[in-house]
Amino acid sequence: MPVLKKHSAHQPNVHSFKRKIKVPIEHNQKNSRLFLYLIWVIALVATLGSLFFSEVMKLPPCVLCWYQRIAMYPLALWIPIAIICKETQIIQKYVLGLALIGFGIAIYHNLLYYGIIPESLTPCKEGVSCTSRQIEWFGFITIPLLSLSSFALILTIMGAGKLRGIQK
């Protein structure tokens, strides 16, 4: 039989050198709330911005803009509910799902807008064209790009929260 050596007081235990760092629950909850507030501010600004474009500036939205609004508007309502109720299931299921759908539509819209996908593949047959240039700030910031940026930021912040172990 092999002889097992016991560690004496003079011999250092290899496991004693490993430091286990545990982040307090309160710290995770504060970070989680910060991530949720950032996501909510982005969703709220995007929602109010789209309403400003259509209601104040009288710029009619195209079909793809409507689909992106359908994905963004509930986020402005659900995220504060998740913050108040401390409900991470809302974030994991619904917010992530709507953000991914909106992001996919926004990518498609930008590809149409910048002519990478031919205009014959556009769902905007009636009303405002999905490729019409209504706003172009600094020569490149457009309404479809603002939408894509909003969804990308929301997904990036959600991913950062997931990587840091904040969202379970």
C-alpha positions in Angstrom: 0.0 0.0 0.0 1.2 3.5 -0.8 2.0 5.6 2.2 0.1 9.0 2.2 2.0 11.9 3.6 0.3 14.3 5.9 1.1 17.9 5.7 2.9 19.1 8.8 2.9 22.6 10.1 6.3 23.2 8.5 5.3 22.2 5.0 3.1 24.6 3.2 -0.2 23.3 1.9 -0.7 24.0 -1.8 -4.3 24.6 -1.3 -3.7 27.3 1.3 -2.2 29.5 -1.3 -5.3 29.6 -3.4 -7.4 32.6 -2.5 -11.1 32.3 -3.0 -12.6 35.7 -3.7 -16.2 35.9 -3.1 -18.1 39.0 -4.2 -20.8 40.0 -1.6 -24.3 39.6 -2.8 -25.0 43.2 -2.1 -22.2 44.2 -4.6 -23.7 41.9 -7.3 -27.1 43.4 -6.7 -25.8 46.9 -7.0 -24.0 46.1 -10.2 -27.0 44.3 -11.6 -29.3 47.3 -10.9 -26.7 49.6 -12.5 -26.8 47.4 -15.7 -30.6 47.4 -15.6 -30.7 51.2 -15.3 -28.3 51.6 -18.2 -30.4 49.3 -20.4 -33.6 51.1 -19.3 -32.1 54.6 -20.1 -31.1 53.4 -23.6 -34.6 51.9 -24.2 -36.3 55.0 -22.9 -34.2 57.4 -25.0 -34.8 55.2 -28.1 -38.5 55.1 -27.4 -38.8 58.8 -26.8 -36.6 59.6 -29.8 -38.7 57.5 -32.2 -41.8 59.3 -30.8 -40.1 62.6 -31.3 -39.3 61.8 -34.9 -42.8 60.7 -35.8 -45.0 63.0 -33.6 -43.0 66.2 -33.4 -40.9 66.2 -36.6 -43.8 64.5 -38.5 -41.5 61.9 -40.0 -43.6 58.8 -40.8 -42.0 55.5 -39.9 -41.5 52.8 -42.5 -42.6 49.2 -41.9 -39.3 48.1 -40.6 -39.2 51.0 -38.2 -42.6 49.9 -36.9 -41.2 46.4 -36.3 -38.2 47.8 -34.4 -40.6 50.0 -32.3 -42.6 46.9 -31.5 -39.4 45.3 -30.1 -38.2 48.5 -28.3 -41.3 50.0 -26.7 -42.0 47.1 -24.3 -38.4 47.3 -23.0 -39.0 50.8 -21.7 -41.9 49.4 -19.6 -40.6 45.9 -18.6 -37.1 47.0 -17.4 -38.4 49.3 -14.7 -40.8 46.5 -13.6 -37.9 44.2 -13.4 -35.9 46.7 -11.3 -38.8 47.4 -8.9 -39.8 43.7 -8.5 -36.1 42.5 -8.6 -37.1 40.0 -11.2 -34.2 38.7 -13.3 -36.5 36.2 -15.3 -38.0 39.2 -17.2 -34.5 40.2 -18.3 -33.4 36.8 -19.2 -36.4 35.8 -21.2 -38.3 38.8 -22.5 -35.8 41.7 -22.7 -33.1 39.5 -24.3 -35.6 38.0 -26.7 -37.0 41.4 -27.8 -33.5 42.9 -28.1 -32.3 40.1 -30.3 -35.4 40.4 -32.5 -35.0 44.1 -32.8 -31.3 43.8 -33.5 -31.9 41.4 -36.3 -34.5 43.7 -37.9 -32.2 46.7 -37.4 -29.4 44.9 -39.2 -31.7 44.0 -42.1 -33.0 47.6 -42.2 -29.4 49.0 -42.3 -28.4 46.6 -45.0 -31.4 47.7 -47.1 -30.7 51.4 -46.3 -27.1 51.3 -47.3 -27.8 49.4 -50.5 -26.1 46.1 -49.5 -29.4 44.2 -49.9 -31.4 45.2 -53.1 -34.4 47.4 -52.6 -36.5 44.8 -54.3 -36.3 42.6 -51.2 -37.8 45.3 -49.0 -41.1 44.8 -47.1 -41.9 48.5 -47.6 -44.2 48.3 -50.6 -46.7 50.9 -49.5 -46.2 54.1 -47.6 -42.7 55.4 -46.7 -39.8 53.5 -48.3 -37.4 51.7 -45.9 -34.5 53.3 -47.8 -35.7 56.9 -47.8 -33.3 59.3 -46.2 -35.2 61.4 -43.7 -32.4 62.3 -41.3 -28.6 62.2 -41.9 -26.6 63.8 -39.1 -22.9 64.4 -39.7 -23.3 62.6 -43.0 -23.7 59.1 -41.6 -26.0 59.0 -38.5 -29.5 57.9 -39.7 -32.6 56.7 -38.0 -31.9 53.0 -38.9 -28.4 53.4 -37.5 -29.7 54.9 -34.3 -32.0 51.9 -33.9 -29.2 49.5 -34.6 -27.0 51.3 -32.1 -29.6 51.1 -29.4 -30.3 47.4 -29.7 -26.5 46.7 -30.0 -25.8 48.7 -26.8 -28.6 46.9 -24.9 -27.3 43.5 -26.0 -23.7 44.5 -25.2 -24.6 45.7 -21.7 -26.7 42.5 -21.1 -23.7 40.5 -22.3 -21.3 42.4 -20.0 -23.6 41.7 -17.0 -23.8 38.0 -17.9 -20.0 37.7 -18.2 -19.5 39.3 -14.9 -21.9 36.8 -13.3 -24.4 39.4 -12.4 -27.4 37.9 -14.2 -28.0 34.4 -13.3 
